[in-house]
Amino acid sequence: MADSIQATIETVTEETPSLLRIRVKCDDDVRAKYATPGQVVVVRPTPEDQVYLAIASSPGDDHLEVLLGPGAAGKIGPEPGKTITMDPPMGRGFDVAMAKGNDVLLFAVGSAIAPIRPLVQFLRKDRSAYGRITLYVGAHTDQDFAFRGEFEDWRRDRIDIVQSVSKPWVQDKFRADPPPVDNAVAYICGMKAMMEGVTEALVTAGMPAERIGKNW
């Protein structure tokens, strides 16, 4: 709590029917602590409340973006111009170095695509340094895919996107047509059961557990 800072909400937009995209302005020295995709911030609506949010923008951007589900939005009450108390970016984030020279598999469901988005942007900046990149992303309905407006740009950079609406789950989509994993690494983010299911599917396909990256 001693390191908490004051930040200002710049914009609030509806990303999906159930998710808000929030752009937050904070000092340069605070943003500088966001160095790796997958890091998080903690918003503190009250001294007793802590809302953990993965950062959805890229390191080096002049702002921070996060996604808020109904529960987080209810606690924070986001409005443009509102001042919020938040801890600076923290956490280890994803081990991006292990991806270089390899195929990359990305897995996310719902709002957990937030930390995967800056990872995608990181890979796009030096696309030729990686092999095949596949994103497995799940949502409850066709309208619930956050950042779906960016999917075509990602595809143009040779990122395959496998979408799962409700069921089959993302791990089942992978099992149904698994790409070779001999020269691949994976990054996953989501609920505990989803992460366990994806990890099991990857290990069964032959991927060593140490090549499966998590952000926390």
Summary of the structure (lengths in Angstrom):
residues: 216
radius of gyration: 17.1
end to end distance: 19.8
largest distance: 49.7
contacts: 703
relative contact order: 0.17
helix: 32%
strand: 32%
